[in-house]
Amino acid sequence: MGKGVRTSIRVLIVALTLLAALYALGVVAFPHHLASDDGYGDRYDGVVVRGDYAGVVRIEYADGAVWEGPLAKGRFDGKGRYRSPEGWTFTGEFRNGAAHGPGMFELPDGTSYSFNIIETTERSR
């Protein structure tokens, strides 16, 4: 084996060791695509980073609801579309899991309403 090949192998080993250390520290992540069933009947299709779905996903819930859009920290976040089990849809902006900003609400009969949600709050039961 020539000197150039040995040097290349050493550089590669150092680079891989550094990358593994940065991954272990959570500095870098390796996203991968996953389409799966969670065992409860919900189906997920999207990118997983550090064990969480990230970016644009499609989730088909066991009750018939569907989310198509981005997730941030496991919540609807950004422009997306939610279809309820009853058949109505909301297409628009979401923030922290709730509708926020401009959107279109459409009923199963085709009737639609355009509006701008200024703020939503979560209620405790």
Beta strands, then each sheet from edge to edge (+ up, - down):
strand 1: 32-37
strand 2: 43-49
strand 3: 52-60
strand 4: 66-72
strand 5: 75-76
strand 6: 78-83
strand 7: 89-95
strand 8: 98-106
strand 9: 112-117
sheet 1: 1+ 2- 3+ 4- 5+
sheet 2: 1+ 2- 3+ 4- 6+ 7- 8+ 9-
end
